[in-house]
Amino acid sequence: MQDAFKSDLEAGLNVELAVLEIIKKKYPCAVQISGKFKGYDIWIPEIHKSVEVKSDQKSQHTGNFVIEVEMYGKPSALLTTTADYWVIYDGQEYIWITTQKIFECVTRSRLRPALFTGRGDTQQKLAYLVPTKTIKQFSENGACAWEH
């Protein structure tokens, strides 16, 4: 289990770095936030915006993105983020979406959270399983939201 967690963590960090490089093309001062900061993964000082980066390559097979809301009995991810935007990588493309749009997506779709243990997790998490097509409908059509 620990090896799976380390592997997933490394893959997630690589996705964060890839998103950072995309953002830096327009905003060269953007930085990755290291450590266990829960608020967001990338800060863009030029426009005072923050970005949370998620990698959910399994969505290619399940047809759903996992949007976590609770872990270890405490609010997490969507309920604790202070990010303005999320970027979700599905293994083929980056989906750019505001945090507010994720909330809208979940509430308008009337989704109910599921309880399950993810790969590398030691305890169950509570998360929404949001159809990938639904997130894409609420997203910024593949473009950086702040470029509109």
Steps between C-alpha positions, in 0.01 A plus 500: 500500500779743589663443158171581325468821704857606416446423132172696491659790689790518255265486201288777654805720553600448137154613387530807724833586337352455152209734586744749650698504175182569301409789733855641498478558124266790574581567867873440557484576874262210570632262766424154630415490871700220658424303813167413658316823426130416450388826343637457146798373299597798283498874567492754216611833651448703181123451520463398868347162413557150633473159337434153639633219279349151494598196298229242438623282218279214614210714375590378150367159608230592752349798319498693830722750675545451873433827684594437863318679780601310814798291616581363848161627615589862419412734212757486221567594136189677363382602847837636616654644186549874467594465132333718241542232232547127472685325221411132468728285284332189361809351337428664163387855565489769765153614605500859635209581730424747776443363848158664494411311181590169667257582782235591240570181309450285809187678625323545166568137409356395838790264558541317829845434642634145516708344775796290381867424558726622222823342382771574755250625760487350848148622575181570312435836339178673409495626142273586215534286190432763236459386141788635292258637240321697773820662628596585142161665445561723802866564416667783316508300174861395537637853532647670801206663671684827561565544128131567423 
